[in-house]
Amino acid sequence: MSNHPRNMRTYEEEINNFKWEISCKELGYNEGDVINIGEYCSDRICRMGKADKLALIWEGHSGEEKRYTFNDLRQLSNTIAHFVRGLGINPGDRVCLFMDKVPELYIGFLGVLKSGAIVQPLFSAFGSESLLTRLDDAKTTAIFTQKKHLPKVRNILKDLPSLKHIIIVDDDASKPLRECEVAFHMDTAERIDHFDVYPSKAETPSVLHYTSGTTGKPKGAQHVHYSIISQYITAKYVLDIQDDDIYWCTADPGWVTGTSYGIIGAWSNGVTQCVLDAGFKAETWYKFIEKHKITVWYSAPTAIRALMKEGNEIIKKFDLSSLRHLASVGEPLNAEAVIWSKEVFGLYFLDTFWQTETGCIVVSNYPEMKVKPGSMGKPFPGITATVVDLNTHVPIEKKGVVGMIALKPGWPSMIRTYWNNEVTYKGKFKNGWYLCGDRASIDEDGYFWFVGRDDDVINTGGHLVGPFEIESALLEHPLVAESAVVGKPDPVNMEVVKAFITLKPGTVPDKMLELEIMNFVRKKLSALAMPQEIEFVDSLPKTRSGKIMRRVLRAKEWGEEIGDISTLENDM
Ligand code: 6R9
């Protein structure tokens, strides 16, 4: 802990003086210029005299370590960009990164962007079906993956006529590759010192992140290169990262936090970041902080609650005195967790709120602002945020009244559309406001207090899963007749997936069948999407028009009032 002067002045000063142009100026961007995230995060940093500074300290699950400087980032991302271009992949084509948190994922992200292609990061934990839905929607041309994930890609290749190249980053030539598969080894490939970076402009598409909604397939949130203007300055002001920091963002780049702040935020600021490619374990995490002397740590409530559960004794075994700034995102950060962190680390975890669609932090707590534990804080300077009436979409003047979180469009990192789905994108705007789909109230000091989501999307451990995708997977099981999926309360993950199922006539439910169905979903989608509980029922509550009313099932799980059920067709 140190008395570092902060990057951001007081909130009051900043709110009166902030302009996004400050970020443009610091990044050396003028309107109409070429702007490429890959170049801004590597070549530009080298030109600033930081070529030999460490950019990435990577640690694998068995403790092996790799280190890369900003010059390595520059050359290796050139190498990947050159390779991508050599395959005949055109600017604007979609290139998927489907890997664990290996260095190739982070540097590949910059490389794909330098080539002019659109980068589509997906969780390596996804099963074939989750992958298929997203690659098919984006008509993805190429995918970078690892040997261990290759079978999942091979499984679905026949259904993906657009997918022309499968690039394996750790192939060991032990088995022959198939047509359209190619091996590429970043660390040993010939380094390309000079590459003609694609001259992208502010509005050129950059990153395509898939996010789950209530209905329909997951949507591709489409970002542009100009998003870096927001990500750079919010990382600087909110996460307070500075030249001598060692920064750790625990998020996987399959999630927007892992790209906006797990790649772009730190590297556009020329700051060293650490990546731990290992599962969660309190001891491993604390050891990682101690070993690398991490100073700024950006994590998520589920992880913080899991650390809390492990108790305070274990913390005493480690020297965590390097930590100076902590922040959290993804789900409500309960007041107890904020107070606990102050007790054990001497620092509050500062809650930040944002979405895949916003691309950057929009409501937050700041280094020099009074913390009200349990509150998400105030709008980032440069963002106009309020809560609007649920029906009229007019801002609510009265303090403490719950409405929908709404943002005035126009900040640099707002998505520009959903891939091939302009209608849904347009539907997010009402009365001149972008609606986040979350409910909150604002107190007399302007602090936002999160209430809940406005839809049926389940937030499990900070990850959004769409009930529709899980219900569709369940219906593919030969014995399932109907299904409804809702979130049920969980002390660590906030919510976990619960499925209500009616079975085909003549089927008798038992524990074996429950486990079989759970596994069926885990394999198809992912462990996160797998129901933690299945309740077999005789019928599901439906509206008169035949729609399953998840709302009724959810209310039961949460012990809440069911509300208006006048359109309910049957009783549970
Ligand atoms: C960055 C990210 C967005 C949704 C969002 C809200 C929930 C995020 C939160 C929070 C309460 C916070 N959420 N931060 N809820 N407090 N500080 O999480 O993106 O995966 O798109 O999720 O997550 O419901 O609308 P994304």
Boltz pocket constraint, residues with backbone or C-beta under 6 A from the ligand:
constraints:
  - pocket:
      binder: B
      contacts: [[A, 211], [A, 255], [A, 256], [A, 257], [A, 328], [A, 329], [A, 330], [A, 331], [A, 332], [A, 333], [A, 351], [A, 352], [A, 353], [A, 354], [A, 355], [A, 356], [A, 357], [A, 376], [A, 436], [A, 437], [A, 438], [A, 450], [A, 453], [A, 459], [A, 462], [A, 463], [A, 464]]
      max_distance: 6.0
